[in-house]
Amino acid sequence: MTAEIAVFNKSAVSLAADSAVTISGGDNINKIYNGADKLFSLSKHHPVGIMIFGTASLCGIPWEMIIKQYRKKIGDSSFDTVQQYAEDFWQFLCSGEHIIPMDIRENYLIETYDNRFFPALITHIEKTLIEPKIDETGLSPTILETYTLIEQGCKVVLSGLTNAEFLEGMNDSDIQSAKEFATPIAKEICDSRLIKEDGIVIPDSLYEVIAELFAYITCKKSPFGHNTGLVFAGYGEQEYMPAILAFDVLGFFNRKLRFSPNTEKSSSGGASNVFAYAQEEEVETFLHGISKSLKQFMFAGVSVEHDGMLENISNEINKINITAKEKETLIAKAKDLLENSLSDFQRTVEGHISDKYSSKVTEMIEFLPKQDLAYMAESLVNLTAFKRKVSNDNETVGGPIDVAIISKGDGFIWVKRKHYFDKDLNHHFFSRIS
């Protein structure tokens, strides 16, 4: 995990990133190192930067190497907008088979099916279908019954995925191609992972629905896969206010990059705001007085209470000696009143958060000078690191904090930057990159 911040107004954008990286091993062992580079200039000649969060590699190839190869490739070339820098970067990734060969891309996708999606799918079906059946009957299902339950569960998951949005550039024809690619893989995974019994074969319909699931998670948005967040920030040649564009990148299929824009964490056109990427809880609490997860928990709790009140009111109404139509009318009116009450409560809380917390900070960001943008970005990363340090959570945020300011006039300026070597012993490095 990581903590990264973008603070921006009309004059500049400041980016800050910690250095912690978590390495996961066998037996649920996690090791945390504090030396990762997550913030880079995308061009040595123009005011554009890039941050990475989530997975530190693409198909196992470190993002740092990919970004620096791209920087070498574009040289002093420029684009009119940050969006065009991002599009050119995607094209570089898709055509860069010398960096990420096709067999590595395919193996990475197969690994997503085999080690990330399929185990999670089976665990979900066990909890929602198989275990309840055992509790109900007191007997474990037979192998054939188990196959039937797995197929039913797959169809339920598939029905949810069919309504999901396509990844950028994907369409129905890609799903068909992905199903053809995934069908032999689905058969191999089922044969190796599902329990078998002599004389009983896995139904072809189960192979088919799992292959279809693989195809849909390949081409549509889903929570499965090794996700990397990329943030492009800065100015194109024709942009005079900073643009921040965030994307989720998952890998490749058929020479297409599997990615989608994160519009909630993107901005352009002179807005002033703070975006937190990856671990956001402490930053949200600082900015809004309450974290998003706590607010959702609170609203959900109030909603449950309203449902309970409606049930109690309905029970009392049903005891009254009036006609069924009159009871129905009274219950409907009570439901409307409670729903309006819930909406008013949520609106009042949101207004209070905005007036008393959010606006007090965000309205002042518009007037912050460059150095204070940098100070704010670094402080918010430090806040998250400090919370991890003094709580019983793993210290997944920490280490030196890299901070940069990007402005139209001054370009990409490092405010703080760590090095893995002694600067006094490596003057040649700085003369080479200057």
N, C-alpha and C positions, 0 to 999 in steps of 0.2 A: 504494500500500500504506500501511499504517498500523500503529500499535501502540496498543492500548487495554487497560486493566486494570480489573477489578472485584475489590476486596478487601473481605470482609465477615465479620462475626460477628453475635452476637445483638443488639448495641447499635447498629450502623450499617453502611452500605455506603459505600465510597469509590470513586469513578470517576475515572480519569485517561486523557487522550487527547492524542496529539501533534498537530502542525499541518501535517504534510507532506501534499501532494497531488500525484499524478503525472498530468500531462497527456500523452496519447499523440497523436502526429501522424503524418503520412505519412513514408515511408522509415524506419520504425522509430525515429523521433526521440521521445524522452521528455524532458519538462521538469518539474522538481520545484519547487513553490512551498511556502513555509512560512507559510501564513496561513489555513488552512482551519479552520472551526469544526465540531467533531464531537461535542461534548458540550453538551447543553441541558437546562434544566428543562422538563418536560412541562406543568407547571402552575405558575402564579405563586403559588398559594394552598395547595398541598398537596405533601407530600414524595415527589415522583415525578420521576425524570430519565430521559433517553434518550440513548444514544450511537449513532452510525452508523459503519460501517466497510465497506470494499469500495467499490462505486460510490457517488459522492457525490450522485447524482440518481436519480429514479424517472421513467422514460420521458423523460429529459432535463430534468425539472423539479427544481431543487435541493431537497434534503431540508430544508435550513435554512428555506426559504420555507414548505414544507408543514407543518413542525413548528410554526412560529410562527403560521401560520393556524389550526392545530388548537388551539393554546394560547389564541388569541383566542376561538375558537368555544366552548370549554368554560368559559371564565371561571372562576368560583369553584365550579363543579360538581365533585363528587367521586364516587368509586366505592369499593365495599367491598374490592376486591382489585386488585392490579396487573394480573392477568389481564383484569379487566373494563376497565381503562384501555386495554390493548392491543386488546381486541375493539372498543371504541368507536373507537379510532384506525383500525382496519381498515375499519370502517363509514364513517368520514369519508373515507377514501381512495376507497372504491368509489363513494360518492355524490358525490364532489367533481369532477364533470365541468367545473365552472367553473375548476378549477385544472389538471386534466389532461383535456382534451377527448377524446372517443372516437376521433377520427381520429389523434391523437397516440399513444394507447394501441395502436391497431391497427398503425400504422406502426412502432412500437417492436418489436412482436412479429414483424412481417415482417422487420425488420432483423436480429433474432436468427436467424431462419431463414437469411437470405441471406448475412450477413457473418460469423456466428459458427459456426453449426452446419454448414451445407453445405460450406464450404471444409475444415473439420476432418474431416468425413465422407469427402470425396474423398481427402484426404491420407492418412487411415487406410487406405482401400481400396487406394490406390496402393502403400503400403508392405507391406501384408499379403497382397494377392492379385495385383496387376498386376506389380510388380517381381519377385516370386518366379517368376512364369510366364515373364517375359522371361529370367531367369537360367537357367531350366530348358530352354527351347526355343531361346534365342538369337535369337528373333524377337519383334517387337512385335505385340501382339494387334490384330486388325482392329477396326474401329469396332463391328461387331456383337458381337464377342467382348468388347470393352471394356464395352459396355452390359450384357452378361450378367454379367461379373465385378462391376460396380458393383451390379447387382441382388442378386447373391449376398451381397456384403458388407453391403448394406443389411439384408437379412434376418437376418444374424448379429447386427448391432447391434440390430435390432428385437427379436429374441428375448431379448436382455439387458434391454431397456427394459420389456418386458411384465411382468417380475417386480419392477420397481421400485415403490416406494410412491407412492401418489397424493399430490399436493400437497393442502394443507388445503382441505376443501370440494369437491374434485374427485371425479368418479366416471366410470363407463363412458359415461354419456350425454354427458358433457363431451368425452370422446375422440371420440365420433361427431360432435358439433358442430364440434370442432376439425378433424376430417378434412375435413368439408364446407367449412370456411373455408380450409383449407390446400391443397386440391386445385388450384384455379386458380393459386395462388402457386407450388406445386411445379412445375407445367407451365412457368410463366414462367421460373422460376429455372433449370430444366434446359435449356430452349431457349436461354437466354442464356449459360450457363456451360459446358455440355458441348460437347465437340468434335463437329462434324457433318461429314457427307459427302453429296454430292449423291446422291439416289436412296435414301438410307437414313434411315428415320424412327426416332425414339426410341420404344421399345415402351411401350404404355399401362401394362403391368405395372410398368415402372420408375417412371413418374409416380406410380402408385398406392402403391408401397411407400415412396417418399420422402414423399408426402403423409401416409402413416400414421406415418412417423417424426416428421414435424413435429407431428402430433397428440399423440404420446406425450411429446415433450419439452415440449409446452405444458401437459400435465396431470399429469405425473409428475416425480419428482425425477431430475435429471440434472445433469452438470457444465456444461451449455451455457446461455448467457445472461449478461446483466449482473446479477450478484448483489450485493445490498446486505444487510449484516448490521445488524439493529436490536437494541439491548439496552435493555429497560425495567427500571428498578431503583427500588426504594423501598418505599412502604407504601400500601396501601389503608386505608380508614377502619376496617375490621375486622381489619387485620393489625398485629401488634405486634412482628414480627420481619421483617427485610428480605426481599424477594423479588427475584430476578434472573431475567428471562425473555429468552432470545435467540431471534431468528427470522431466517430467510433469505427475502428478498423479491425477486421476479423480474420482476414486471410485472402485466399484467391479461389476462384473456380473458373475453368475454361478461359484463362488469360484475362479474366475480369477480376478487379479488386472488389472484395466484399466489404463494403463500408456504408455508413449512413451519416448525415449531418446531425449534429446535436444543436438544434436551434435554440433550446432553452439557455445554452451557455455560449451563445454567439451574439455579436452586436456590431453595428456600424452606423454611420450617419451622425456622429457627434454626441451620442449618449454618454452619460457618466454613470459608472456602476462598479460593482465588485463581483467577480465570478470566482468561486472556489471549485476546484476539481479534485476528484477522488474523495478524500476524507473531508466532509463539509460540516460536520455537526458543530464544532466549536466556532467556526466562522459564522454559521447561520445564527447561533445563539448570541454571538457578539453583535451582529448586525440587526437582528430582529427580536432579540429578547427571548426567543424560544427556537428550538431546532424543529426542522420539518417533521422528523419522526415523532417527536413529542406532541406536536400540534395535531398530527394525524391520529395519534393514539387518543388524544383528548376528544377530538371531534367524533371518532368512532365510538368512544364510550358514551358520549351524550346521545348519539344516534341509537345505541342499544337501549339506553334508558327510555328514550321516546317510544321505541317499539314496545317495551314492557308496559309503559303507561297506556298506549293504545290498546294493548291486549286487555289490561285491567278495566279500562273504560268500556271496551266492547262487551266484556263479561257482565259488567253492571247494567249496561243498556239492555242486554238480552234477558235480564231478570225482570225488566219492567213489563207491565201488562199493557202492551201496545201492539199494533199490527207489525208484521214482518217488514213491510215497506217503510214504516216509520222508524223501526230499529235500523234498517239499512241506511236511511237518510241521516240519522243521528251519528252513526258510526263514520259515515263518509265525511260529515262535517267535523267531527273530532279529529279525523285523520288529517284533513286540510289545515286545521288550526295548529296541530302539533308539527306538521311539516313546515308551516310558515314560521312557527316559533323556532324551530331548528335553524332555518335559513337566516332568521333575524339574529340569532345567537352567533352563528358563524360570521355573518357580516359585521357584527359589532366587534367581535374579537379581532378580525382582520383589520378593521379600521383602527382599533386601539394599537395594534402592533405597528401599523404604518405611521400613525401620528406620533406615538410616544417613543418609538425605537428606530424603525427603518429610515424614515425621512430625516431624522436628526443627523444621521451619518451620510446617507447617499446624497442629500442635497448639498452637502459641503464638499463632496468629492469634486464637483464641477469646478471649484475654485482652488483646489490644491495645486501648488507648484510641483515641478517634476521631482524634486528631492523628497517631498512629502508623499508623493505617490509611491516612490520606492520604499520609504520608511513604513508606510501602511502595509504594503504587500509583504515585506519581510516580517513585520510584527504579527500579521495574521498567520503566517506559517509557524512562527515561534510559539504563538498561542496554542496551536494544535499540538506541536511537539511537547510543550510544557504539560498539557493535559495528559498526553500519553505517558510522560515520564513519572508523574506523581499519582497516576491511577493504576489500577491492577490490569490495565490493557497492555498488550505487547507494544513496545516502542517502535511502531511501524512508521513513525515520522521522526526525523532527527538528522543529526550530522550538520555539516556546513550548509548554509543557505546561499544559493546563487540568486543574484538579483540583477535585473537589467532594465533599462529605460529605453523605449523606442519613441523617437519623435521625428517629425518630418524634416526639421532642419538639421538636427545633430546625428540622426541615424540611430544605429544600435549601439548603446553604450553600456558596458559592464559597470555596475556599481559595486558588486561583490562577486568574486569568482574564485572557486577553489581550484587548486592544481594538485596533481598527484606527485609532483616533483618540486625541487627547490628552484624558485625563480632565479635566484642569484647564480645558479650553476648552468642555466639554460638560456643565455641571452640569444643564442642562435634561433631558438624557437620563436621568440617574440619578433626578431627581425624578419623571420620568414613569413609570419602571418600578418605583419603590419602593412 
